[in-house]
């Protein structure tokens, strides 16, 4: 399934959306339950949710689906999951997408449990052709008000009274989605922090670091390794560079990389070589960051104007 196929199927589902189903994940046992939300409120939420998805993505000309390993700060993007190691939460969307329309599963026992044990919400939308897309929402404290935490008030006829029931607010945000066999990440930071993907990033970065070490391009990777283990932003960028950089992909020689870096004033003042000039000396955090920038091929020159640029977010153009 190509990225264009994903966009096309997603647009078709949203343009002809004929049904919504919402499930709760119970924090007590990590099981998936039918939310049993009344249909009128669910239909109203569906209209709002679909409209927001269309505005941000399928009806937006800037909508793109880059690889998660190449994630940057661009807007209107859903990042394609391109890692081998998967998180546990993917199984919920697997189950929901494969579920037959008439499949009956247990209902969430709101009378006995209230809403406080809901860990996450799974939303499934269905198009007129039967295709589905599902979304995973993590429940934050701002989305859930429970009667046992603080005192909340609401209106009742002509008075303001204390709330005695739990309140859950469904919103249009989501961490990741699944369409077909493809996982699309919307909130990268939450995907790492809330769902534990940061551990996979750190492990993958450590693995890639051994490849850099074997090339002999750097004299000592101790400082670099410490940054990988300590800073998720640094580890994430290194994984992005190693999986997507043309510098790595084309297997440029150490001599070519060093010669290029030292020929550019931008890098010459920010990177340091060993005494014999055969390796980079990364004995500072700033040099580690600048070395990553070099490997990411961020230094670009416009063929039109001859101006030099640092481009952190970029897509390869067709030759």
C-alpha positions in Angstrom: 0.0 0.0 0.0 1.7 3.2 -1.2 1.4 6.6 0.6 -1.0 7.8 -2.1 -3.1 4.7 -1.5 -3.2 5.5 2.2 -4.3 9.1 1.5 -6.9 7.9 -1.0 -8.4 5.3 1.3 -8.4 7.8 4.2 -10.1 10.4 2.2 -12.7 7.9 1.0 -13.5 6.8 4.5 -13.9 10.4 5.8 -15.9 11.7 2.8 -18.4 8.8 3.1 -18.2 8.1 6.8 -21.3 6.2 7.7 -20.5 4.9 11.2 -18.5 5.4 14.4 -17.7 3.0 17.2 -15.9 3.9 20.4 -14.2 1.5 22.7 -12.6 2.0 26.2 -9.4 0.4 27.4 -9.6 -0.4 31.1 -6.5 0.6 33.1 -7.2 -2.2 35.7 -6.9 -5.1 33.3 -5.8 -3.5 29.9 -8.9 -5.1 28.2 -10.9 -3.5 25.4 -14.6 -2.8 26.0 -17.6 -1.4 24.1 -18.0 2.1 25.4 -21.8 1.9 25.2 -22.0 5.7 24.6 -25.5 6.8 23.6 -25.9 7.2 19.8 -27.0 10.9 19.8 -23.9 12.1 21.5 -21.7 9.7 19.4 -23.1 11.0 16.1 -22.5 14.6 17.2 -18.9 13.7 18.1 -18.4 11.9 14.8 -19.4 15.0 12.8 -16.9 17.1 14.7 -14.1 14.5 14.6 -14.4 13.8 10.9 -14.5 17.5 10.1 -11.3 18.1 12.0 -9.6 15.2 10.3 -10.5 16.5 6.9 -9.4 20.0 7.6 -6.0 18.9 9.0 -5.3 16.1 6.6 -7.3 14.8 3.6 -8.7 18.2 2.4 -5.4 19.9 3.1 -2.9 20.2 0.2 0.0 20.2 2.6 -0.9 16.8 4.0 2.0 14.4 3.9 3.0 10.9 5.2 6.8 10.9 5.8 8.5 8.1 7.7 8.4 8.2 11.5 12.2 7.7 11.5 12.4 11.0 9.5 10.0 12.9 11.7 10.4 16.7 11.9 8.3 19.7 12.9 6.1 19.9 9.8 2.4 20.4 10.3 -0.4 18.4 8.6 1.6 15.3 8.7 0.9 11.7 9.8 4.2 9.7 10.2 4.4 6.3 8.7 5.6 3.7 11.3 8.7 2.2 9.7 10.3 0.4 12.7 10.5 -3.4 13.2 9.8 -3.2 17.0 6.1 -2.4 17.7 4.5 -1.1 20.9 1.9 -3.1 22.8 -0.9 -0.6 22.1 -0.9 -1.5 18.4 -2.8 -4.7 19.2 -5.9 -2.7 20.2 -6.3 -1.1 16.8 -5.5 -4.5 15.2 -8.4 -6.0 17.0 -10.8 -3.2 16.3 -10.0 -3.0 12.6 -10.5 -6.7 12.1 -13.7 -6.8 14.2 -16.9 -7.7 12.3 -19.7 -5.1 12.4 -22.0 -7.5 14.3 -19.3 -8.7 16.7 -20.4 -8.4 20.3 -17.8 -7.6 23.0 -18.2 -6.9 26.7 -19.5 -3.4 27.6 -17.6 -1.2 30.0 -19.3 -1.4 33.4 -19.7 2.3 34.0 -22.2 1.8 36.9 -19.7 0.0 39.1 -16.4 1.4 37.8 -17.2 5.0 37.0 -14.9 6.6 34.4 -11.7 6.9 36.4 -10.2 3.6 35.2 -10.4 4.4 31.5 -6.8 4.6 30.3 -7.5 5.2 26.6 -10.2 5.5 24.0 -10.2 3.8 20.6 -12.3 5.3 17.8 -13.2 3.5 14.6 -14.7 5.2 11.6 -16.2 3.3 8.7 -16.8 4.5 5.1 -19.6 3.5 2.8 -17.4 0.8 1.2 -16.8 -0.9 4.5 -13.2 0.2 4.9 -12.2 1.4 8.4 -9.7 3.6 10.1 -9.1 3.6 13.9 -7.6 6.0 16.3 -5.9 5.7 19.7 -6.5 8.5 22.3 -4.7 8.5 25.6 -6.8 9.9 28.4 -5.2 12.8 30.2 -6.3 14.3 33.4 -7.6 17.3 31.5 -10.1 15.1 29.7 -11.5 13.3 32.8 -13.2 14.8 35.8 -14.0 12.4 38.6 -16.1 13.1 41.6 -13.5 11.8 44.0 -10.8 14.3 42.9 -11.6 17.9 43.9 -15.0 19.6 43.9 -16.6 20.4 40.6 -19.7 22.3 40.0 -22.3 22.4 37.2 -25.7 23.9 36.6 -29.0 22.3 37.7 -32.2 24.2 36.8 -31.6 27.6 38.4 -28.7 26.7 40.7 -25.0 25.8 40.6 -24.6 22.4 42.3 -21.8 20.0 43.1 -21.1 17.4 40.4 -21.6 13.9 41.6 -20.9 12.0 38.4 -17.7 11.5 36.4 -17.3 13.4 33.2 -15.3 12.3 30.1 -14.5 14.8 27.3 -13.8 13.3 23.9 -11.7 15.5 21.7 -10.3 15.5 18.2 -6.7 14.7 19.2 -5.1 11.2 18.9 -1.7 9.7 19.2 -1.8 7.2 16.3 -4.1 5.7 13.8 -4.3 2.5 11.7 -5.6 2.1 8.2 -5.2 -1.2 6.3 -1.9 -2.6 7.7 -0.4 0.8 8.3 0.2 2.7 11.5 0.2 6.5 11.3 1.6 8.5 14.1 0.1 11.9 14.8 1.7 13.0 18.1 5.3 11.8 18.1 6.2 13.2 21.6 3.2 11.5 23.2 3.9 8.3 21.3 7.3 8.3 22.9 6.5 9.5 26.4 3.1 8.0 27.0 3.4 4.7 25.2 7.1 4.0 25.8 8.4 4.2 22.3 11.3 6.3 23.7 12.9 3.0 24.9 12.9 1.6 21.4 14.4 4.9 20.1 17.2 4.8 22.7 18.0 1.1 21.9 18.0 1.7 18.1 20.3 4.7 18.5 22.7 2.6 20.6 22.7 -0.1 17.9 23.4 2.5 15.1 26.2 4.0 17.1 28.2 0.8 16.8 28.1 1.2 13.1 29.5 4.7 13.3 32.2 3.5 15.6 33.2 0.7 13.1 33.7 3.3 10.4 36.4 5.0 12.3 35.1 8.4 11.4 35.1 9.5 15.1 38.0 9.2 17.5 36.0 8.7 20.7 32.2 8.2 20.9 31.9 8.3 24.7 30.3 11.8 24.8 28.1 10.9 21.8 26.9 7.7 23.5 26.1 9.6 26.7 23.9 12.0 24.8 22.1 9.1 23.1 21.3 7.5 26.5 20.4 10.7 28.2 18.5 12.9 25.6 15.6 11.5 23.7 15.7 14.4 21.2 19.3 13.6 20.4 18.6 9.9 20.1 15.6 10.5 17.9 17.6 12.7 15.6 20.4 10.2 15.3 18.0 7.4 14.4 16.5 9.8 11.8 19.9 10.5 10.3 21.1 7.0 10.2 17.9 5.6 8.6 17.4 8.5 6.1 20.6 10.4 5.4 22.1 10.4 1.9 25.5 10.7 3.5 25.0 7.3 5.2 23.1 5.8 2.3 25.8 6.6 -0.3 28.5 5.3 2.0 30.7 8.3 1.5 34.3 7.8 2.6 35.6 9.3 5.8 38.0 11.4 3.6 35.1 12.8 1.6 33.0 13.7 4.7 36.0 15.4 6.4 37.1 17.3 3.3 33.6 18.7 2.8 33.1 19.7 6.4 36.5 21.5 6.6 35.8 23.3 3.3 32.8 25.0 4.7 33.2 27.9 7.2 29.9 26.9 8.8 31.3 23.6 9.9 35.0 24.5 10.2 34.4 26.6 13.2 32.0 24.1 14.9 33.8 20.7 14.3 37.2 19.7 15.4 39.6 17.1 13.9 42.2 14.9 15.6 45.8 16.0 15.3 46.4 13.9 12.3 43.2 15.1 10.6 41.8 11.6 10.0 38.9 11.7 12.5 36.4 14.0 14.2 36.9 14.9 17.8 33.5 14.9 19.5 34.6 15.7 23.0 31.8 18.2 23.6 28.0 18.2 23.4 28.0 21.0 20.8 30.4 19.1 18.5 28.2 16.0 18.8 25.2 18.1 17.7 27.1 19.6 14.8 28.3 16.2 13.7 24.7 15.0 13.5 23.9 18.1 11.5 26.7 17.2 9.1 25.5 13.6 8.7 21.9 14.8 8.1 23.2 16.8 5.1 21.5 19.9 6.4 23.9 22.3 4.7 22.4 23.1 1.3 23.2 25.5 -1.5 20.5 26.9 -3.8 21.3 26.4 -7.5 19.2 29.4 -8.3 20.7 32.0 -6.0 23.9 30.4 -4.8 22.8 31.1 -1.2 23.7 28.6 1.5 21.0 27.2 3.8 20.5 25.0 6.8 17.5 22.8 6.0 16.3 20.6 8.9 13.0 19.6 7.3 13.3 18.5 3.7 12.0 16.0 1.2 14.1 14.7 -1.7 13.2 16.1 -5.1 12.9 13.9 -8.2 16.0 14.1 -10.3 
